[in-house]
Amino acid sequence: LLAEGAVVQAYDPTVTGSKPGLPDGIVIAADPVAATAGATTLAVLTEWDDFRWVEAAAAAAVMAGNQVVDGRNILDRAQWQRAGLHVVGIGR
């Protein structure tokens, strides 16, 4: 993604600030919703409960786009769709 010019904003509850070894261009956000700010696509790639309980409307309010890829099928798809987001779950 970085090689194609994408800006990657990430959140991991075990990481604060920058982490040695992370490629240049990856921004670590302070919380899950902050990681969605300005995003055209949200990719949930882990099963941390921090992501399971994100209010879809809060994420939708700060996202630039409406695409969500739920790589772990942890999101309440109906809630995210009611917030105006298009959710695709991998494996469904």
Number of C-alpha atoms within 10 A of each C-alpha: 7 11 7 6 8 10 14 15 18 19 20 16 13 5 12 12 9 12 11 6 6 10 9 9 13 15 17 20 20 15 16 21 19 18 21 25 19 16 21 12 17 22 17 21 13 15 14 13 11 13 19 15 12 16 16 21 16 14 23 24 16 15 21 14 18 19 18 22 17 21 17 15 19 17 23 15 18 12 13 20 16 11 17 16 22 15 21 15 16 10 8 6
